[in-house]
Amino acid sequence: MRYHDKKYFDELNNGDNPIAYILNMPKPDFTKMDQEAKEFEEWIKKEHAKERELLRKLSKQ
């Protein structure tokens, strides 16, 4: 049976290959995107409330 030793994993994680490149990339910062998503969520709730109110007024006529 074949097994991988420490040298193999060191080369895999720290070598010059695509897997090492992906593993060693810095994690993305999603704080700005999270803030924009929160603002959009609040905005869309307000817009939906306006539309519901308009539909309510139109349905009463």
Distance bins in CASP14 RR format, pairs under 12 A and 6 or more apart:
PFRMAT RR
TARGET T0000
AUTHOR 0000-0000-0000
RMODE 2
METHOD distances of the structure
MODEL  1
2 8 0 0 0 0 0 1 0 0 0 0 0
3 9 0 0 0 0 0 1 0 0 0 0 0
4 10 0 0 0 0 0 1 0 0 0 0 0
4 11 0 0 0 0 1 0 0 0 0 0 0
4 12 0 0 0 0 1 0 0 0 0 0 0
4 13 0 0 0 0 0 1 0 0 0 0 0
5 11 0 0 0 0 0 1 0 0 0 0 0
5 12 0 0 0 0 0 1 0 0 0 0 0
6 12 0 0 0 0 0 1 0 0 0 0 0
6 13 0 0 0 0 0 1 0 0 0 0 0
6 14 0 0 0 0 0 1 0 0 0 0 0
7 13 0 0 0 0 0 1 0 0 0 0 0
7 14 0 0 0 0 0 1 0 0 0 0 0
7 15 0 0 0 0 0 1 0 0 0 0 0
8 14 0 0 0 0 0 1 0 0 0 0 0
8 15 0 0 0 0 0 1 0 0 0 0 0
8 17 0 0 0 0 0 1 0 0 0 0 0
8 19 0 0 0 0 0 1 0 0 0 0 0
9 15 0 0 0 0 0 1 0 0 0 0 0
9 19 0 0 0 0 0 1 0 0 0 0 0
9 20 0 0 0 0 0 1 0 0 0 0 0
9 23 0 0 0 0 0 1 0 0 0 0 0
10 20 0 0 0 0 0 1 0 0 0 0 0
11 17 0 0 0 0 1 0 0 0 0 0 0
11 19 0 0 0 0 0 1 0 0 0 0 0
11 20 0 0 0 0 1 0 0 0 0 0 0
12 18 0 0 0 0 0 1 0 0 0 0 0
12 19 1 0 0 1 0 0 0 0 0 0 0
12 20 1 0 0 1 0 0 0 0 0 0 0
12 21 0 0 0 0 0 1 0 0 0 0 0
12 22 0 0 0 0 0 1 0 0 0 0 0
12 23 0 0 0 0 1 0 0 0 0 0 0
12 24 0 0 0 0 0 1 0 0 0 0 0
13 19 1 0 0 1 0 0 0 0 0 0 0
13 20 1 0 1 0 0 0 0 0 0 0 0
13 21 0 0 0 0 0 1 0 0 0 0 0
13 22 0 0 0 0 0 1 0 0 0 0 0
13 23 1 0 1 0 0 0 0 0 0 0 0
13 24 1 0 0 1 0 0 0 0 0 0 0
14 20 1 0 1 0 0 0 0 0 0 0 0
14 21 0 0 0 0 0 1 0 0 0 0 0
14 23 0 0 0 0 1 0 0 0 0 0 0
14 24 1 0 0 1 0 0 0 0 0 0 0
15 21 0 0 0 0 1 0 0 0 0 0 0
15 22 0 0 0 0 0 1 0 0 0 0 0
15 23 0 0 0 0 1 0 0 0 0 0 0
15 24 0 0 0 0 1 0 0 0 0 0 0
16 24 0 0 0 0 0 1 0 0 0 0 0
17 23 0 0 0 0 1 0 0 0 0 0 0
17 24 0 0 0 0 0 1 0 0 0 0 0
18 24 0 0 0 0 0 1 0 0 0 0 0
18 25 0 0 0 0 0 1 0 0 0 0 0
19 25 0 0 0 0 0 1 0 0 0 0 0
28 34 0 0 0 0 0 1 0 0 0 0 0
29 35 0 0 0 0 0 1 0 0 0 0 0
30 36 0 0 0 0 1 0 0 0 0 0 0
30 37 0 0 0 0 1 0 0 0 0 0 0
30 38 0 0 0 0 0 1 0 0 0 0 0
31 37 0 0 0 0 0 1 0 0 0 0 0
31 38 0 0 0 0 0 1 0 0 0 0 0
32 38 0 0 0 0 0 1 0 0 0 0 0
32 39 0 0 0 0 0 1 0 0 0 0 0
33 39 0 0 0 0 0 1 0 0 0 0 0
33 40 0 0 0 0 0 1 0 0 0 0 0
34 40 0 0 0 0 0 1 0 0 0 0 0
34 41 0 0 0 0 0 1 0 0 0 0 0
35 41 0 0 0 0 0 1 0 0 0 0 0
35 42 0 0 0 0 0 1 0 0 0 0 0
36 42 0 0 0 0 0 1 0 0 0 0 0
36 43 0 0 0 0 0 1 0 0 0 0 0
37 43 0 0 0 0 0 1 0 0 0 0 0
37 44 0 0 0 0 0 1 0 0 0 0 0
38 44 0 0 0 0 0 1 0 0 0 0 0
38 45 0 0 0 0 0 1 0 0 0 0 0
39 45 0 0 0 0 0 1 0 0 0 0 0
39 46 0 0 0 0 0 1 0 0 0 0 0
40 46 0 0 0 0 0 1 0 0 0 0 0
40 47 0 0 0 0 0 1 0 0 0 0 0
41 47 0 0 0 0 0 1 0 0 0 0 0
41 48 0 0 0 0 0 1 0 0 0 0 0
42 48 0 0 0 0 0 1 0 0 0 0 0
42 49 0 0 0 0 0 1 0 0 0 0 0
43 49 0 0 0 0 0 1 0 0 0 0 0
43 50 0 0 0 0 0 1 0 0 0 0 0
44 50 0 0 0 0 0 1 0 0 0 0 0
44 51 0 0 0 0 0 1 0 0 0 0 0
45 51 0 0 0 0 0 1 0 0 0 0 0
45 52 0 0 0 0 0 1 0 0 0 0 0
46 52 0 0 0 0 0 1 0 0 0 0 0
46 53 0 0 0 0 0 1 0 0 0 0 0
47 53 0 0 0 0 0 1 0 0 0 0 0
47 54 0 0 0 0 0 1 0 0 0 0 0
48 54 0 0 0 0 0 1 0 0 0 0 0
48 55 0 0 0 0 0 1 0 0 0 0 0
49 55 0 0 0 0 0 1 0 0 0 0 0
49 56 0 0 0 0 0 1 0 0 0 0 0
50 56 0 0 0 0 0 1 0 0 0 0 0
50 57 0 0 0 0 0 1 0 0 0 0 0
51 57 0 0 0 0 0 1 0 0 0 0 0
51 58 0 0 0 0 0 1 0 0 0 0 0
52 58 0 0 0 0 0 1 0 0 0 0 0
52 59 0 0 0 0 0 1 0 0 0 0 0
53 59 0 0 0 0 0 1 0 0 0 0 0
53 60 0 0 0 0 0 1 0 0 0 0 0
54 60 0 0 0 0 0 1 0 0 0 0 0
54 61 0 0 0 0 0 1 0 0 0 0 0
55 61 0 0 0 0 0 1 0 0 0 0 0
END
